[in-house]
């Protein structure tokens, strides 16, 4: 059995389809069996489990050849990351009880950095997974292209791309969630016995200016990237409803000051196939 957490998301959905296409038995870990019933229709088994429910996750992971695990995104964590700690502990306990043959863990570029930021939760996640002494592949993707879904509305309405990645002409590694999902499915099927780190990026590196150009092409209108002054981030994020914006700001600083890097200068990254233009066009079609 190949068990997938987060299967209703972008990465998990790709994993599920790849595993079924390969003719492998799929167990979809979901929180709502009715809303996720299409996976049963496609031939998968459904396991209902809340993210922090140790007993339910243990039942979901039982008798698995491979398990894909992830934390739900949380841009506004508690100062002590207490909720993330709770979820990590639940996943760890469930894996410790069931001992699958291998684990694939969704992490991120920068998760190996000990400086505090939004990625601290993933640093803790990796540490907990290593402590299990199970074969594990850590997926560390670059900045996700699908993060720019939030920027479609201002680009469409005002021709603006408010950018927290700065300067706007600086290219950084980016990757589509589709490519991440394909690599995750591949990792689940490989017979490995040790700890592996797969760093993942797309076919090229892109800047906010490139994002604006891709949005302009997809929306058929002029779009310009504008750097949002850093001094205004905290009050702006709080006005948007965030209670603790500091970790998000620290993460953005990490990307902007080149604090988050691939090992060996990215010489050994795995390269996906989805271009920025393709990813942005797909997001615009969805919007």
C-alpha positions, -999 to 999 in steps of 0.1 A, spaced: 0 0 0 12 35 -9 -2 60 16 -5 97 8 -12 126 32 -24 159 17 -39 142 -13 -65 169 -18 -37 195 -23 -17 202 -54 14 181 -46 -6 152 -31 -30 151 -60 -2 146 -85 13 118 -63 -21 100 -62 -26 101 -99 10 90 -106 7 60 -82 -26 49 -97 -13 53 -132 16 30 -122 -10 4 -111 0 7 -74 -25 4 -45 -32 39 -31 -45 49 3 -57 85 4 -55 101 39 -83 126 40 -102 146 66 -135 145 48 -144 112 31 -174 127 13 -155 156 -2 -127 133 -12 -148 104 -25 -134 108 -60 -102 90 -49 -124 60 -41 -140 63 -75 -105 63 -91 -97 31 -73 -80 43 -41 -87 33 -5 -98 61 18 -85 66 53 -101 94 74 -76 111 97 -73 145 112 -37 158 109 -30 156 147 -49 124 155 -23 98 164 -47 68 164 -63 77 131 -29 84 114 -16 51 128 -45 32 112 -39 51 80 -2 43 78 -6 6 88 8 -20 63 23 7 40 51 1 16 57 38 15 41 68 32 42 105 20 40 129 49 36 167 50 26 196 72 -3 217 61 8 252 52 6 278 80 18 313 73 8 326 107 22 302 133 23 306 171 56 321 183 66 287 197 53 267 167 31 247 192 6 236 166 33 224 142 50 206 171 17 188 178 12 177 142 49 166 139 46 145 171 14 128 158 30 119 125 62 107 142 42 85 166 21 70 138 52 62 118 71 48 148 41 24 154 37 13 118 73 13 105 66 16 68 95 5 45 101 41 34 89 76 40 89 106 17 87 139 35 77 172 19 101 199 32 116 230 16 148 247 5 160 264 37 148 237 60 184 230 70 189 266 81 188 270 119 180 307 118 144 313 129 118 317 102 86 303 89 107 273 78 115 265 114 85 241 114 101 221 85 134 221 103 117 205 133 98 181 110 130 168 93 147 164 127 117 143 140 117 121 109 155 115 111 150 103 147 128 74 135 158 57 118 135 48 89 145 52 52 134 87 44 136 110 14 133 147 22 120 167 -7 134 203 -6 117 222 -34 125 258 -43 100 286 -41 67 273 -54 54 289 -86 18 284 -74 25 308 -46 18 335 -72 -19 326 -73 -25 354 -48 -10 379 -73 -34 373 -101 -61 396 -88 -40 428 -84 -23 420 -117 -57 416 -135 -73 446 -118 -44 471 -115 -16 457 -137 6 454 -105 26 426 -90 33 436 -53 65 417 -47 81 407 -14 109 389 -33 134 417 -39 151 431 -59 125 424 -86 151 417 -112 169 390 -92 162 354 -103 159 326 -78 151 289 -80 114 282 -85 94 250 -92 59 240 -100 40 218 -75 33 195 -103 70 187 -107 73 183 -69 44 157 -70 60 137 -98 93 135 -79 75 125 -47 57 97 -65 90 86 -80 107 86 -46 79 65 -30 84 38 -57 122 36 -54 138 10 -31 161 30 -9 174 21 26 190 53 38 183 90 43 182 111 11 177 148 3 163 157 -31 166 194 -39 141 203 -66 138 233 -90 123 241 -123 139 242 -158 151 278 -152 154 305 -125 130 334 -124 127 369 -110 95 389 -100 100 408 -133 97 374 -150 65 367 -130 51 400 -141 59 392 -177 42 358 -174 11 373 -159 10 400 -186 11 373 -212 -16 352 -196 -39 382 -188 -32 400 -220 -24 433 -203 6 452 -190 18 440 -155 47 456 -136 65 441 -105 67 466 -77 88 459 -46 68 463 -14 89 484 11 102 461 38 94 486 65 57 483 58 55 445 58 47 440 95 18 465 96 6 453 62 5 417 73 -12 425 105 -38 445 86 -44 414 66 -52 395 98 -19 379 108 -11 378 145 25 368 142 41 380 109 77 378 121 83 342 109 70 351 74 92 382 73 122 362 84 115 337 56 112 364 30 145 379 43 161 344 39 151 343 2 161 379 -4 195 378 13 204 344 -3 203 327 32 184 298 18 205 279 -7 208 245 -23 238 224 -13 269 227 -36 255 258 -53 226 237 -68 249 215 -89 229 184 -80 193 197 -80 166 177 -97 151 197 -125 114 197 -133 98 204 -167 71 229 -160 81 264 -170 70 296 -153 49 306 -183 30 273 -182 25 274 -144 12 310 -145 -11 303 -174 -26 274 -156 -32 295 -125 -49 322 -146 -72 296 -161 -82 284 -126 -89 319 -113 
